[in-house]
Amino acid sequence: MPESRKRPGHHYQEPADIPARQRVKGKIIWALFFGVFGFLISYFAAGTNYPVLVVATLVAGIIGYFIGQRMAKKVKK
């Protein structure tokens, strides 16, 4: 029997203040929020130029995802 089974658990892991489900939901909500506003801004700026609409929506969604991720990390600290 290996001795590693007798070691206690990791001490550096702390329980999260915010449940994982809520952290994921926040990232998705921010991504959708920014995506919608990115779409609307690009629609009013570029009209019906579909490649511009798609690129602007995707870029805004990615930015929103990272903002939601950063907010979840700051709340954890």
Sine and cosine of phi, psi and omega as CSV:
sin_phi,cos_phi,sin_psi,cos_psi,sin_omega,cos_omega
0.00,0.00,0.79,-0.62,0.00,-1.00
-0.95,0.32,0.49,-0.87,-0.01,-1.00
-0.97,0.22,-0.24,0.97,-0.05,-1.00
-0.91,0.42,-0.33,0.95,0.03,-1.00
-0.95,0.32,-0.33,0.94,-0.05,-1.00
-1.00,0.00,-0.13,0.99,0.00,-1.00
-0.95,0.31,0.59,-0.81,0.06,-1.00
-0.95,0.32,0.19,-0.98,-0.02,-1.00
-0.92,0.40,0.08,-1.00,-0.01,-1.00
-0.94,0.34,0.73,-0.68,-0.03,-1.00
-1.00,0.07,-0.31,0.95,-0.09,-1.00
-0.99,0.12,-0.13,0.99,-0.02,-1.00
-1.00,0.00,0.86,-0.51,0.04,-1.00
-0.94,-0.35,0.52,-0.85,0.07,-1.00
-0.92,0.39,0.61,-0.80,-0.04,-1.00
-0.97,0.23,0.59,-0.81,0.06,-1.00
-0.95,0.31,-0.53,0.85,-0.01,-1.00
-0.94,-0.35,0.76,-0.64,0.03,-1.00
-0.88,0.48,0.46,-0.89,-0.05,-1.00
-0.87,0.49,-0.61,0.79,-0.01,-1.00
-0.88,0.48,-0.65,0.76,-0.01,-1.00
-0.94,0.34,-0.58,0.82,0.03,-1.00
-0.91,0.42,-0.68,0.74,0.00,-1.00
-0.92,0.40,-0.65,0.76,0.00,-1.00
-0.89,0.45,-0.62,0.79,0.02,-1.00
-0.91,0.42,-0.64,0.77,0.03,-1.00
-0.89,0.45,-0.69,0.72,-0.04,-1.00
-0.93,0.38,-0.66,0.75,0.00,-1.00
-0.89,0.46,-0.70,0.71,0.01,-1.00
-0.91,0.42,-0.61,0.79,0.03,-1.00
-0.90,0.44,-0.70,0.72,0.03,-1.00
-0.92,0.40,-0.66,0.75,0.00,-1.00
-0.86,0.51,-0.77,0.64,0.01,-1.00
-0.93,0.37,-0.59,0.81,0.02,-1.00
-0.88,0.47,-0.69,0.72,0.01,-1.00
-0.90,0.43,-0.72,0.70,0.00,-1.00
-0.93,0.36,-0.56,0.83,0.10,-1.00
-0.89,0.46,-0.65,0.76,0.05,-1.00
-0.90,0.44,-0.72,0.69,-0.03,-1.00
-0.90,0.43,-0.68,0.73,0.01,-1.00
-0.90,0.44,-0.69,0.72,0.00,-1.00
-0.94,0.34,-0.53,0.85,0.03,-1.00
-0.91,0.41,-0.69,0.72,0.00,-1.00
-0.96,0.27,-0.41,0.91,-0.01,-1.00
-1.00,0.07,-0.66,0.75,-0.13,-0.99
-0.94,-0.33,-0.12,0.99,-0.02,-1.00
0.97,0.23,-0.65,-0.76,-0.06,-1.00
-0.99,-0.11,0.57,0.82,0.08,-1.00
-0.98,0.19,0.99,-0.10,-0.17,-0.98
-0.88,0.47,-0.64,0.77,0.04,-1.00
-0.88,0.48,-0.62,0.78,0.03,-1.00
-0.92,0.40,-0.64,0.77,0.01,-1.00
-0.89,0.46,-0.69,0.73,-0.02,-1.00
-0.91,0.40,-0.73,0.69,-0.03,-1.00
-0.90,0.43,-0.70,0.72,-0.02,-1.00
-0.91,0.42,-0.64,0.77,0.02,-1.00
-0.91,0.41,-0.69,0.72,0.01,-1.00
-0.91,0.41,-0.70,0.71,0.00,-1.00
-0.90,0.44,-0.68,0.73,0.01,-1.00
-0.91,0.41,-0.62,0.79,0.05,-1.00
-0.90,0.43,-0.66,0.76,0.03,-1.00
-0.91,0.41,-0.66,0.75,0.04,-1.00
-0.89,0.45,-0.67,0.75,0.04,-1.00
-0.89,0.45,-0.61,0.79,0.04,-1.00
-0.89,0.46,-0.71,0.71,-0.02,-1.00
-0.94,0.35,-0.54,0.84,0.08,-1.00
-0.92,0.40,-0.68,0.73,0.06,-1.00
-0.89,0.45,-0.61,0.79,0.03,-1.00
-0.92,0.40,-0.67,0.74,0.01,-1.00
-0.92,0.40,-0.60,0.80,0.03,-1.00
-0.91,0.42,-0.63,0.78,0.02,-1.00
-0.91,0.41,-0.60,0.80,0.03,-1.00
-0.93,0.36,-0.62,0.78,-0.01,-1.00
-0.93,0.36,-0.57,0.82,0.02,-1.00
-0.93,0.36,-0.54,0.84,-0.01,-1.00
-0.92,0.40,-0.55,0.84,-0.03,-1.00
-0.98,0.19,0.00,0.00,0.00,0.00
